[in-house]
């Protein structure tokens, strides 16, 4: 019943402009004002796009029509193929950009921010827009452009020692302390777990399966937050519990820290090359 109400509540009822929503999604919109028009929000270089990217922050936002999303077996999802959207020469580039953005999100394991669109009966353009507060994930994408995007799904596939604070998932070990005075970004942790795909990013050992069927690894700040380390993808690594303990207590902790950075640097270089395509 709760998920059904969530699905209904997603229907957009506000008339926010697209620039505001893209900015709320975490994407830099400062360049929108660089044109001859009076209002930045009406910059044709951006305002008509169907997807938006910030390659610095690794944020991708896409527009989805509310009428296209479905509630199936307790999941809110959207299945479609951008390449099959009817488009004229003007809209062809928007379709291409949307397809490329979804492909990047899938390959690089980047969660999506979704701007839901709604329209009044008989209207051809969106009358209502709203940014979903939860993240969506590209569950599947093939070479033909067929994709499946699922809402708020990642924590059911990959979890870490902090996940049960955010969800109802039972912690895998009561001995694991999660107390901390530092805020850890849930988005960063989820991106790291998606990047790892269930395998320790240091030794490549597969994480164990929890009681609810999720793959468990532990997220670790290479330079601790208490030492001024950044809470970002280049300073967080997913580790098997053994190497996580070693990272904290081993006599080789300094050597491990350097090795972790090298591992993440190689992965980051690959992601950056994919994002630049």
DRENTORMAR-846588 format. One record per residue: residue in three letters; y, x, z of N, C-alpha, C, O in turn; residue number from 1. Coordinates in steps of 0.05 Angstrom, whole numbers, plus 5000, padded with zeros to 4 digits. Layout:
% residues N
ATOM    r    nY    nX    nZ   caY   caX   caZ    cY    cX    cZ    oY    oX    oZ    k
ATOM  ALA     Y     X     Z     Y     X     Z     Y     X     Z     Y     X     Z  NUM
...
% end
This chain:
% residues 277
ATOM    r    nY    nX    nZ   caY   caX   caZ    cY    cX    cZ    oY    oX    oZ    k
ATOM  UNK  4976  5017  5000  5000  5000  5000  5025  5017  5000  5045  5011  4987    1
ATOM  UNK  5024  5040  5015  5047  5058  5017  5053  5070  4990  5077  5071  4981    2
ATOM  UNK  5033  5079  4976  5037  5092  4950  5047  5072  4929  5063  5079  4912    3
ATOM  UNK  5039  5047  4932  5048  5026  4913  5078  5021  4918  5093  5017  4899    4
ATOM  UNK  5087  5022  4943  5115  5018  4949  5131  5042  4939  5153  5039  4929    5
ATOM  UNK  5120  5066  4942  5133  5090  4933  5138  5089  4903  5159  5096  4892    6
ATOM  UNK  5117  5079  4889  5119  5076  4860  5141  5057  4852  5157  5063  4833    7
ATOM  UNK  5143  5035  4866  5164  5015  4860  5192  5027  4866  5211  5022  4852    8
ATOM  UNK  5193  5042  4888  5219  5052  4897  5230  5074  4878  5253  5081  4879    9
ATOM  UNK  5213  5085  4861  5221  5105  4842  5239  5094  4819  5253  5109  4806   10
ATOM  UNK  5237  5068  4815  5253  5056  4793  5283  5062  4798  5293  5054  4819   11
ATOM  UNK  5296  5076  4780  5324  5083  4784  5343  5059  4783  5340  5041  4767   12
ATOM  UNK  5362  5058  4802  5381  5036  4803  5410  5045  4804  5428  5029  4806   13
ATOM  UNK  5414  5072  4803  5441  5083  4804  5450  5093  4777  5433  5098  4759   14
ATOM  UNK  5476  5096  4773  5487  5105  4747  5500  5132  4749  5522  5136  4739   15
ATOM  UNK  5486  5151  4762  5497  5178  4765  5496  5192  4737  5479  5186  4721   16
ATOM  UNK  5516  5210  4733  5515  5224  4707  5495  5247  4709  5488  5256  4730   17
ATOM  UNK  5486  5256  4686  5464  5275  4684  5472  5302  4696  5455  5316  4707   18
ATOM  UNK  5497  5310  4694  5506  5336  4704  5502  5337  4735  5493  5357  4746   19
ATOM  UNK  5510  5315  4748  5507  5314  4778  5477  5317  4785  5471  5331  4804   20
ATOM  UNK  5460  5303  4771  5431  5304  4778  5419  5331  4772  5402  5341  4787   21
ATOM  UNK  5427  5343  4750  5417  5370  4744  5425  5390  4765  5410  5408  4773   22
ATOM  UNK  5450  5388  4774  5460  5405  4796  5445  5400  4822  5438  5419  4836   23
ATOM  UNK  5439  5375  4828  5424  5368  4852  5396  5380  4851  5383  5386  4871   24
ATOM  UNK  5385  5383  4827  5359  5393  4823  5357  5423  4828  5336  5435  4830   25
ATOM  UNK  5381  5436  4831  5381  5465  4837  5387  5482  4813  5382  5506  4813   26
ATOM  UNK  5398  5470  4792  5404  5485  4767  5434  5489  4765  5450  5471  4769   27
ATOM  UNK  5442  5514  4758  5470  5520  4756  5483  5506  4732  5474  5509  4709   28
ATOM  UNK  5503  5490  4737  5517  5475  4716  5545  5485  4711  5561  5471  4699   29
ATOM  UNK  5551  5509  4720  5579  5519  4717  5587  5522  4688  5611  5521  4683   30
ATOM  UNK  5568  5527  4670  5576  5531  4642  5582  5504  4628  5592  5505  4605   31
ATOM  UNK  5576  5482  4640  5580  5456  4627  5610  5452  4621  5617  5438  4602   32
ATOM  UNK  5628  5464  4636  5656  5460  4632  5668  5478  4610  5691  5475  4603   33
ATOM  UNK  5652  5495  4598  5662  5513  4577  5661  5500  4550  5646  5508  4532   34
ATOM  UNK  5678  5480  4546  5681  5467  4520  5708  5453  4519  5721  5451  4540   35
ATOM  UNK  5716  5444  4496  5743  5433  4492  5747  5406  4505  5770  5397  4507   36
ATOM  UNK  5726  5392  4512  5729  5365  4523  5741  5364  4550  5744  5385  4564   37
ATOM  UNK  5748  5340  4559  5762  5336  4585  5742  5337  4608  5749  5347  4629   38
ATOM  UNK  5718  5326  4604  5699  5324  4626  5675  5342  4622  5662  5340  4601   39
ATOM  UNK  5669  5359  4641  5646  5377  4639  5620  5362  4634  5603  5371  4619   40
ATOM  UNK  5617  5339  4647  5593  5324  4645  5587  5314  4617  5564  5307  4611   41
ATOM  UNK  5607  5313  4600  5603  5303  4573  5599  5326  4552  5600  5321  4528   42
ATOM  UNK  5595  5350  4562  5591  5373  4544  5566  5368  4527  5543  5366  4538   43
ATOM  UNK  5568  5364  4500  5545  5357  4484  5524  5379  4482  5501  5374  4474   44
ATOM  UNK  5531  5403  4490  5511  5425  4490  5490  5420  4511  5467  5430  4508   45
ATOM  UNK  5496  5404  4532  5478  5400  4554  5471  5370  4559  5448  5363  4563   46
ATOM  UNK  5491  5353  4557  5488  5326  4568  5467  5309  4554  5457  5289  4566   47
ATOM  UNK  5461  5315  4529  5441  5299  4515  5413  5311  4516  5394  5300  4505   48
ATOM  UNK  5410  5334  4530  5384  5347  4531  5364  5330  4548  5372  5314  4564   49
ATOM  UNK  5338  5335  4543  5318  5321  4558  5304  5339  4579  5288  5330  4595   50
ATOM  UNK  5311  5364  4578  5301  5383  4598  5322  5404  4603  5339  5410  4586   51
ATOM  UNK  5321  5416  4627  5341  5435  4636  5327  5458  4651  5308  5453  4666   52
ATOM  UNK  5337  5482  4647  5324  5505  4660  5344  5524  4673  5367  5527  4663   53
ATOM  UNK  5336  5536  4695  5352  5558  4707  5332  5581  4710  5316  5581  4729   54
ATOM  UNK  5334  5600  4691  5314  5622  4691  5318  5641  4714  5300  5657  4720   55
ATOM  UNK  5341  5641  4726  5346  5658  4749  5331  5648  4774  5318  5663  4788   56
ATOM  UNK  5333  5622  4778  5321  5609  4802  5293  5598  4796  5280  5587  4814   57
ATOM  UNK  5284  5600  4771  5258  5589  4763  5256  5559  4770  5237  5550  4782   58
ATOM  UNK  5277  5544  4762  5277  5515  4766  5277  5502  4738  5292  5510  4720   59
ATOM  UNK  5260  5482  4735  5259  5466  4711  5261  5437  4718  5246  5427  4735   60
ATOM  UNK  5278  5423  4704  5281  5394  4709  5277  5380  4682  5285  5389  4661   61
ATOM  UNK  5264  5357  4683  5259  5341  4658  5265  5312  4663  5264  5302  4685   62
ATOM  UNK  5273  5299  4641  5278  5270  4642  5252  5256  4636  5238  5263  4617   63
ATOM  UNK  5246  5235  4652  5222  5218  4646  5231  5189  4649  5244  5181  4668   64
ATOM  UNK  5223  5173  4629  5228  5144  4632  5210  5132  4654  5186  5137  4654   65
ATOM  UNK  5222  5116  4671  5206  5103  4692  5183  5087  4680  5161  5086  4691   66
ATOM  UNK  5189  5073  4658  5168  5056  4646  5144  5072  4635  5124  5060  4629   67
ATOM  UNK  5147  5098  4633  5125  5115  4623  5106  5124  4645  5083  5131  4640   68
ATOM  UNK  5116  5124  4670  5099  5133  4692  5080  5111  4701  5086  5087  4698   69
ATOM  UNK  5057  5120  4712  5036  5101  4720  5026  5107  4748  5029  5130  4758   70
ATOM  UNK  5014  5088  4761  5000  5091  4786  4971  5087  4781  4962  5065  4776   71
ATOM  UNK  4955  5109  4782  4927  5108  4776  4911  5122  4798  4916  5145  4804   72
ATOM  UNK  4893  5107  4811  4876  5118  4832  4892  5132  4854  4884  5154  4863   73
ATOM  UNK  4914  5121  4861  4930  5132  4883  4948  5155  4875  4960  5167  4892   74
ATOM  UNK  4950  5161  4849  4967  5182  4839  4989  5170  4822  4984  5152  4806   75
ATOM  UNK  5013  5181  4825  5035  5174  4808  5037  5195  4786  5040  5219  4793   76
ATOM  UNK  5035  5188  4761  5033  5208  4740  5045  5198  4714  5052  5175  4711   77
ATOM  UNK  5048  5217  4696  5058  5211  4669  5042  5227  4649  5040  5252  4651   78
ATOM  UNK  5030  5214  4630  5014  5228  4609  5027  5221  4582  5030  5198  4575   79
ATOM  UNK  5035  5242  4568  5047  5238  4542  5047  5264  4526  5038  5285  4536   80
ATOM  UNK  5056  5262  4501  5058  5285  4484  5087  5286  4473  5094  5269  4456   81
ATOM  UNK  5103  5305  4482  5131  5306  4472  5133  5308  4442  5152  5298  4430   82
ATOM  UNK  5113  5321  4430  5114  5326  4401  5111  5300  4385  5117  5299  4361   83
ATOM  UNK  5101  5279  4398  5097  5254  4384  5120  5235  4387  5119  5213  4377   84
ATOM  UNK  5141  5244  4401  5165  5227  4404  5179  5225  4377  5185  5246  4365   85
ATOM  UNK  5185  5201  4368  5199  5198  4343  5227  5210  4346  5242  5203  4364   86
ATOM  UNK  5234  5228  4328  5260  5241  4330  5272  5247  4302  5257  5253  4284   87
ATOM  UNK  5298  5244  4301  5311  5252  4276  5319  5281  4278  5312  5294  4298   88
ATOM  UNK  5334  5291  4260  5342  5320  4260  5358  5327  4284  5356  5349  4294   89
ATOM  UNK  5375  5308  4293  5392  5313  4316  5375  5316  4342  5380  5334  4358   90
ATOM  UNK  5355  5299  4345  5339  5299  4369  5316  5318  4368  5302  5322  4388   91
ATOM  UNK  5310  5329  4345  5287  5347  4342  5288  5371  4361  5268  5379  4373   92
ATOM  UNK  5312  5382  4365  5315  5405  4383  5310  5397  4412  5300  5413  4428   93
ATOM  UNK  5318  5373  4419  5314  5364  4446  5284  5361  4452  5274  5368  4474   94
ATOM  UNK  5269  5350  4432  5241  5347  4435  5227  5374  4438  5210  5378  4455   95
ATOM  UNK  5236  5393  4421  5225  5420  4422  5230  5434  4449  5212  5447  4460   96
ATOM  UNK  5254  5430  4459  5262  5442  4485  5246  5430  4507  5237  5444  4525   97
ATOM  UNK  5242  5404  4507  5226  5390  4527  5197  5400  4527  5186  5406  4548   98
ATOM  UNK  5186  5402  4504  5158  5412  4501  5156  5440  4512  5137  5447  4526   99
ATOM  UNK  5175  5457  4505  5175  5485  4514  5178  5487  4545  5165  5504  4557  100
ATOM  UNK  5195  5470  4556  5199  5470  4585  5173  5462  4600  5167  5474  4620  101
ATOM  UNK  5159  5442  4590  5134  5434  4602  5113  5455  4600  5098  5460  4619  102
ATOM  UNK  5112  5469  4577  5093  5491  4573  5099  5514  4592  5080  5525  4603  103
ATOM  UNK  5125  5520  4596  5132  5541  4615  5123  5534  4644  5112  5550  4658  104
ATOM  UNK  5129  5509  4651  5122  5500  4678  5092  5502  4683  5083  5509  4705  105
ATOM  UNK  5076  5496  4662  5047  5497  4665  5038  5526  4666  5022  5533  4684  106
ATOM  UNK  5047  5543  4648  5038  5571  4647  5046  5587  4671  5031  5603  4682  107
ATOM  UNK  5071  5582  4680  5082  5598  4702  5080  5585  4729  5090  5595  4749  108
ATOM  UNK  5066  5562  4730  5061  5548  4755  5087  5541  4770  5090  5546  4794  109
ATOM  UNK  5106  5530  4755  5132  5523  4767  5133  5493  4771  5129  5478  4752  110
ATOM  UNK  5139  5483  4795  5141  5454  4799  5165  5443  4784  5185  5457  4780  111
ATOM  UNK  5163  5418  4776  5184  5405  4762  5202  5388  4780  5191  5375  4798  112
ATOM  UNK  5227  5387  4774  5245  5366  4785  5247  5345  4764  5252  5351  4740  113
ATOM  UNK  5242  5320  4771  5241  5298  4752  5265  5279  4756  5270  5269  4777  114
ATOM  UNK  5280  5275  4734  5302  5256  4733  5291  5231  4720  5285  5231  4696  115
ATOM  UNK  5288  5210  4735  5277  5185  4725  5298  5168  4711  5321  5165  4721  116
ATOM  UNK  5291  5157  4688  5310  5141  4672  5302  5112  4671  5278  5106  4670  117
ATOM  UNK  5321  5094  4672  5315  5066  4669  5336  5053  4651  5358  5063  4648  118
ATOM  UNK  5330  5030  4639  5349  5017  4622  5347  4987  4625  5327  4976  4633  119
ATOM  UNK  5369  4974  4618  5370  4945  4618  5356  4934  4593  5354  4948  4573  120
ATOM  UNK  5347  4910  4595  5333  4898  4572  5350  4898  4547  5373  4890  4547  121
ATOM  UNK  5338  4908  4525  5352  4909  4500  5368  4935  4496  5377  4940  4473  122
ATOM  UNK  5371  4951  4516  5386  4976  4514  5368  4998  4503  5344  4998  4508  123
ATOM  UNK  5380  5016  4487  5365  5038  4476  5370  5064  4491  5355  5083  4488  124
ATOM  UNK  5391  5065  4506  5398  5089  4521  5394  5084  4551  5394  5061  4560  125
ATOM  UNK  5391  5105  4567  5387  5101  4596  5412  5090  4609  5434  5101  4606  126
ATOM  UNK  5409  5069  4624  5431  5058  4640  5431  5067  4668  5451  5067  4682  127
ATOM  UNK  5407  5076  4678  5404  5084  4705  5390  5111  4706  5372  5117  4690  128
ATOM  UNK  5397  5128  4725  5385  5154  4729  5382  5160  4759  5400  5152  4775  129
ATOM  UNK  5361  5174  4766  5357  5182  4794  5339  5206  4795  5319  5208  4781  130
ATOM  UNK  5346  5225  4812  5330  5249  4816  5309  5244  4838  5316  5237  4860  131
ATOM  UNK  5284  5247  4831  5263  5243  4851  5264  5265  4872  5268  5289  4865  132
ATOM  UNK  5262  5258  4897  5264  5278  4918  5239  5296  4920  5240  5317  4932  133
ATOM  UNK  5217  5287  4909  5192  5302  4910  5188  5317  4884  5200  5311  4863  134
ATOM  UNK  5171  5338  4885  5165  5354  4862  5142  5343  4847  5123  5331  4858  135
ATOM  UNK  5142  5348  4821  5120  5341  4803  5108  5367  4792  5121  5388  4792  136
ATOM  UNK  5083  5365  4784  5068  5389  4775  5054  5383  4749  5043  5361  4745  137
ATOM  UNK  5055  5402  4730  5042  5398  4705  5012  5404  4709  5004  5427  4711  138
ATOM  UNK  4997  5383  4711  4968  5385  4717  4953  5396  4694  4935  5412  4697  139
ATOM  UNK  4961  5388  4670  4947  5398  4646  4966  5398  4622  4985  5382  4620  140
ATOM  UNK  4962  5417  4604  4978  5420  4580  4961  5434  4559  4950  5456  4565  141
ATOM  UNK  4958  5423  4535  4941  5437  4515  4957  5446  4491  4981  5441  4490  142
ATOM  UNK  4944  5460  4473  4958  5471  4450  4971  5451  4432  4988  5457  4416  143
ATOM  UNK  4961  5426  4434  4972  5404  4417  4996  5391  4430  5009  5373  4417  144
ATOM  UNK  5003  5398  4455  5026  5387  4468  5019  5364  4487  5037  5353  4500  145
ATOM  UNK  4994  5356  4489  4986  5335  4508  4989  5345  4536  4979  5366  4543  146
ATOM  UNK  5002  5330  4553  5006  5339  4580  5003  5316  4600  5005  5292  4594  147
ATOM  UNK  4996  5324  4625  4994  5306  4647  5010  5317  4670  5005  5340  4679  148
ATOM  UNK  5030  5302  4679  5048  5310  4700  5043  5292  4724  5045  5268  4722  149
ATOM  UNK  5038  5305  4747  5030  5289  4771  5051  5294  4793  5060  5316  4797  150
ATOM  UNK  5057  5273  4807  5077  5274  4828  5065  5283  4855  5044  5273  4864  151
ATOM  UNK  5078  5303  4867  5072  5312  4895  5042  5317  4899  5030  5306  4917  152
ATOM  UNK  5031  5334  4881  5002  5337  4882  4993  5364  4892  4970  5367  4901  153
ATOM  UNK  5010  5385  4891  5001  5412  4894  4988  5418  4921  4969  5433  4922  154
ATOM  UNK  4998  5406  4943  4987  5412  4969  4959  5403  4972  4945  5412  4990  155
ATOM  UNK  4949  5385  4954  4921  5376  4956  4903  5396  4943  4879  5396  4948  156
ATOM  UNK  4914  5414  4925  4898  5434  4912  4898  5460  4926  4877  5472  4930  157
ATOM  UNK  4921  5470  4934  4924  5496  4947  4941  5493  4972  4962  5481  4971  158
ATOM  UNK  4931  5504  4994  4946  5501  5020  4947  5528  5033  4932  5547  5027  159
ATOM  UNK  4967  5530  5052  4969  5554  5068  4971  5547  5097  4967  5523  5104  160
ATOM  UNK  4977  5566  5114  4977  5561  5143  4999  5543  5152  4999  5534  5175  161
ATOM  UNK  5019  5537  5135  5041  5520  5142  5039  5492  5130  5054  5474  5137  162
ATOM  UNK  5020  5487  5112  5019  5462  5097  5016  5438  5116  5029  5418  5111  163
ATOM  UNK  5000  5440  5136  4995  5416  5153  5019  5408  5169  5020  5385  5179  164
ATOM  UNK  5040  5425  5170  5065  5416  5183  5079  5396  5164  5092  5378  5173  165
ATOM  UNK  5077  5401  5138  5090  5384  5118  5074  5360  5110  5085  5340  5100  166
ATOM  UNK  5048  5360  5115  5030  5338  5107  5012  5330  5129  5015  5339  5152  167
ATOM  UNK  4993  5313  5123  4973  5304  5143  4948  5320  5142  4928  5313  5155  168
ATOM  UNK  4948  5343  5127  4924  5359  5125  4919  5374  5151  4937  5385  5163  169
ATOM  UNK  4894  5373  5161  4887  5386  5186  4888  5416  5182  4878  5426  5162  170
ATOM  UNK  4899  5432  5201  4900  5461  5199  4872  5472  5199  4855  5463  5214  171
ATOM  UNK  4867  5493  5183  4840  5505  5182  4833  5521  5207  4809  5525  5212  172
ATOM  UNK  4853  5529  5222  4847  5545  5246  4868  5539  5267  4892  5543  5263  173
ATOM  UNK  4859  5530  5291  4878  5524  5312  4889  5550  5324  4910  5550  5338  174
ATOM  UNK  4876  5572  5318  4885  5598  5329  4908  5609  5314  4923  5626  5323  175
ATOM  UNK  4913  5598  5290  4935  5608  5273  4962  5597  5284  4966  5573  5286  176
ATOM  UNK  4979  5615  5291  5005  5607  5302  5024  5603  5279  5027  5620  5261  177
ATOM  UNK  5038  5580  5279  5057  5574  5258  5085  5572  5270  5104  5564  5257  178
ATOM  UNK  5088  5578  5296  5114  5576  5308  5132  5598  5298  5125  5621  5296  179
ATOM  UNK  5156  5591  5291  5176  5610  5281  5203  5597  5282  5207  5573  5278  180
ATOM  UNK  5223  5614  5287  5251  5604  5287  5263  5606  5260  5287  5599  5256  181
ATOM  UNK  5248  5615  5240  5258  5619  5213  5248  5597  5195  5225  5589  5196  182
ATOM  UNK  5266  5586  5178  5259  5565  5159  5246  5578  5135  5257  5597  5123  183
ATOM  UNK  5223  5567  5127  5209  5577  5103  5210  5555  5082  5204  5532  5088  184
ATOM  UNK  5218  5563  5059  5220  5543  5037  5193  5533  5029  5175  5549  5021  185
ATOM  UNK  5189  5507  5030  5164  5495  5022  5160  5499  4992  5138  5504  4982  186
ATOM  UNK  5182  5498  4977  5181  5501  4948  5171  5529  4941  5154  5532  4923  187
ATOM  UNK  5182  5550  4954  5173  5577  4949  5144  5581  4955  5129  5593  4939  188
ATOM  UNK  5135  5570  4978  5107  5573  4986  5089  5559  4965  5069  5571  4957  189
ATOM  UNK  5097  5535  4956  5080  5521  4937  5079  5536  4910  5058  5537  4897  190
ATOM  UNK  5102  5547  4902  5102  5563  4877  5084  5587  4879  5070  5594  4860  191
ATOM  UNK  5084  5600  4902  5067  5623  4906  5038  5616  4906  5022  5629  4893  192
ATOM  UNK  5031  5593  4919  5003  5584  4919  4994  5576  4891  4971  5581  4883  193
ATOM  UNK  5012  5564  4876  5005  5557  4848  5002  5582  4831  4984  5583  4814  194
ATOM  UNK  5019  5602  4836  5017  5627  4822  4991  5641  4827  4978  5652  4809  195
ATOM  UNK  4982  5639  4852  4957  5653  4860  4932  5638  4850  4911  5650  4845  196
ATOM  UNK  4934  5612  4846  4912  5595  4836  4887  5598  4853  4864  5597  4842  197
ATOM  UNK  4890  5601  4879  4868  5602  4897  4855  5629  4902  4835  5631  4915  198
ATOM  UNK  4868  5650  4891  4857  5677  4894  4877  5696  4907  4900  5696  4901  199
ATOM  UNK  4867  5711  4927  4884  5730  4941  4898  5748  4920  4886  5760  4903  200
ATOM  UNK  4925  5750  4922  4940  5765  4903  4938  5795  4907  4950  5810  4892  201
ATOM  UNK  4924  5803  4928  4920  5832  4933  4891  5840  4924  4888  5859  4909  202
ATOM  UNK  4871  5826  4935  4844  5835  4930  4829  5817  4910  4807  5824  4902  203
ATOM  UNK  4841  5795  4903  4830  5775  4884  4806  5760  4895  4791  5747  4879  204
ATOM  UNK  4802  5760  4921  4781  5744  4933  4789  5715  4933  4813  5709  4937  205
ATOM  UNK  4770  5697  4928  4777  5668  4927  4781  5658  4956  4765  5665  4974  206
ATOM  UNK  4801  5641  4960  4805  5629  4986  4783  5610  4992  4769  5600  4975  207
ATOM  UNK  4780  5604  5018  4758  5585  5026  4767  5556  5022  4790  5550  5020  208
ATOM  UNK  4747  5539  5020  4752  5510  5016  4754  5496  5043  4737  5499  5060  209
ATOM  UNK  4776  5481  5046  4780  5467  5072  4764  5441  5072  4751  5434  5053  210
ATOM  UNK  4764  5428  5095  4749  5403  5098  4758  5381  5079  4742  5364  5072  211
ATOM  UNK  4783  5383  5070  4792  5362  5051  4791  5371  5022  4802  5358  5004  212
ATOM  UNK  4778  5394  5017  4774  5403  4990  4795  5421  4978  4794  5427  4955  213
ATOM  UNK  4815  5429  4994  4836  5446  4984  4828  5475  4986  4811  5482  5002  214
ATOM  UNK  4840  5492  4970  4835  5521  4971  4856  5533  4990  4880  5530  4986  215
ATOM  UNK  4846  5548  5010  4864  5559  5031  4869  5589  5027  4850  5605  5026  216
ATOM  UNK  4894  5596  5026  4904  5624  5028  4927  5624  5047  4936  5603  5056  217
ATOM  UNK  4937  5647  5054  4959  5649  5073  4983  5662  5060  4981  5683  5048  218
ATOM  UNK  5006  5648  5062  5031  5659  5050  5042  5680  5069  5043  5676  5094  219
ATOM  UNK  5052  5701  5058  5062  5724  5074  5088  5735  5062  5089  5742  5039  220
ATOM  UNK  5108  5738  5079  5133  5751  5071  5129  5781  5073  5124  5791  5094  221
ATOM  UNK  5130  5794  5050  5125  5823  5050  5145  5838  5068  5136  5854  5085  222
ATOM  UNK  5170  5833  5064  5190  5841  5084  5196  5817  5101  5207  5797  5091  223
ATOM  UNK  5189  5817  5126  5192  5794  5143  5221  5783  5143  5240  5797  5140  224
ATOM  UNK  5223  5756  5147  5249  5744  5149  5264  5755  5172  5289  5757  5171  225
ATOM  UNK  5250  5763  5193  5263  5774  5217  5276  5802  5211  5293  5811  5226  226
ATOM  UNK  5267  5814  5189  5279  5840  5181  5298  5837  5157  5305  5857  5145  227
ATOM  UNK  5305  5813  5152  5324  5808  5130  5311  5804  5103  5325  5804  5082  228
ATOM  UNK  5285  5800  5102  5272  5795  5077  5280  5769  5065  5286  5749  5079  229
ATOM  UNK  5279  5768  5038  5287  5743  5024  5264  5723  5024  5240  5730  5023  230
ATOM  UNK  5271  5698  5024  5251  5676  5022  5250  5668  4993  5258  5646  4985  231
ATOM  UNK  5239  5686  4976  5237  5680  4948  5210  5690  4936  5194  5703  4951  232
ATOM  UNK  5206  5685  4911  5180  5690  4899  5173  5720  4898  5149  5727  4897  233
ATOM  UNK  5193  5737  4898  5188  5766  4896  5183  5779  4923  5176  5802  4925  234
ATOM  UNK  5185  5763  4944  5180  5774  4971  5158  5758  4986  5153  5764  5009  235
ATOM  UNK  5145  5740  4972  5124  5725  4985  5098  5728  4968  5099  5726  4944  236
ATOM  UNK  5076  5733  4982  5051  5737  4969  5029  5720  4982  5031  5716  5006  237
ATOM  UNK  5010  5710  4966  4988  5694  4977  4965  5713  4983  4956  5727  4965  238
ATOM  UNK  4955  5713  5008  4934  5731  5016  4910  5717  5028  4913  5695  5039  239
ATOM  UNK  4887  5730  5026  4864  5720  5041  4870  5725  5071  4886  5743  5077  240
ATOM  UNK  4858  5710  5089  4864  5714  5118  4860  5742  5128  4876  5752  5145  241
ATOM  UNK  4840  5756  5117  4835  5784  5126  4858  5803  5120  4867  5818  5137  242
ATOM  UNK  4867  5802  5095  4889  5820  5087  4916  5811  5099  4934  5827  5103  243
ATOM  UNK  4918  5785  5106  4942  5776  5120  4943  5789  5147  4964  5798  5156  244
ATOM  UNK  4921  5789  5161  4920  5801  5188  4925  5831  5186  4940  5843  5202  245
ATOM  UNK  4913  5844  5165  4918  5873  5161  4947  5878  5156  4958  5899  5166  246
ATOM  UNK  4960  5861  5141  4989  5865  5135  5006  5865  5160  5026  5879  5161  247
ATOM  UNK  4997  5851  5181  5012  5850  5206  5003  5871  5226  5020  5882  5241  248
ATOM  UNK  4977  5877  5227  4967  5893  5249  4954  5920  5241  4948  5936  5259  249
ATOM  UNK  4949  5924  5216  4935  5948  5208  4953  5973  5210  4977  5972  5208  250
ATOM  UNK  4940  5996  5215  4955  6022  5215  4965  6029  5188  4982  6046  5185  251
ATOM  UNK  4955  6015  5167  4963  6020  5140  4983  5998  5130  4985  5993  5106  252
ATOM  UNK  4996  5985  5148  5014  5963  5141  5036  5971  5121  5042  5956  5103  253
ATOM  UNK  5047  5995  5125  5068  6004  5107  5058  6008  5079  5070  6000  5059  254
ATOM  UNK  5034  6020  5077  5022  6024  5050  5015  5998  5037  5018  5994  5013  255
ATOM  UNK  5006  5979  5053  5000  5952  5043  5025  5939  5032  5025  5926  5011  256
ATOM  UNK  5047  5941  5047  5072  5929  5038  5080  5939  5010  5088  5924  4993  257
ATOM  UNK  5078  5965  5006  5084  5977  4980  5065  5967  4958  5074  5961  4936  258
ATOM  UNK  5040  5964  4965  5020  5955  4946  5025  5925  4939  5022  5917  4916  259
ATOM  UNK  5033  5909  4958  5039  5881  4953  5062  5879  4933  5061  5863  4915  260
ATOM  UNK  5083  5895  4937  5106  5894  4919  5098  5900  4890  5108  5888  4871  261
ATOM  UNK  5081  5920  4888  5072  5928  4861  5056  5905  4847  5059  5900  4823  262
ATOM  UNK  5039  5892  4863  5024  5869  4853  5042  5847  4843  5039  5836  4821  263
ATOM  UNK  5062  5840  4860  5080  5818  4853  5098  5825  4830  5105  5808  4814  264
ATOM  UNK  5106  5851  4829  5124  5860  4807  5110  5856  4780  5123  5848  4761  265
ATOM  UNK  5084  5862  4779  5069  5859  4754  5068  5829  4747  5071  5822  4723  266
ATOM  UNK  5063  5812  4767  5061  5783  4761  5089  5773  4753  5090  5756  4735  267
ATOM  UNK  5109  5782  4766  5136  5772  4760  5145  5780  4732  5158  5765  4718  268
ATOM  UNK  5137  5804  4723  5143  5813  4696  5130  5794  4676  5142  5788  4655  269
ATOM  UNK  5105  5786  4682  5091  5768  4663  5105  5741  4662  5109  5729  4641  270
ATOM  UNK  5112  5731  4686  5126  5704  4687  5152  5705  4672  5158  5687  4657  271
ATOM  UNK  5168  5727  4676  5193  5729  4663  5190  5730  4633  5207  5719  4618  272
ATOM  UNK  5169  5743  4623  5165  5745  4594  5158  5717  4583  5165  5710  4561  273
ATOM  UNK  5142  5701  4599  5135  5674  4590  5160  5656  4590  5163  5640  4572  274
ATOM  UNK  5177  5659  4611  5201  5642  4612  5221  5648  4590  5236  5631  4582  275
ATOM  UNK  5221  5673  4580  5240  5681  4560  5232  5671  4532  5248  5673  4513  276
ATOM  UNK  5207  5661  4529  5198  5653  4503  5212  5627  4494  5206  5617  4472  277
% end
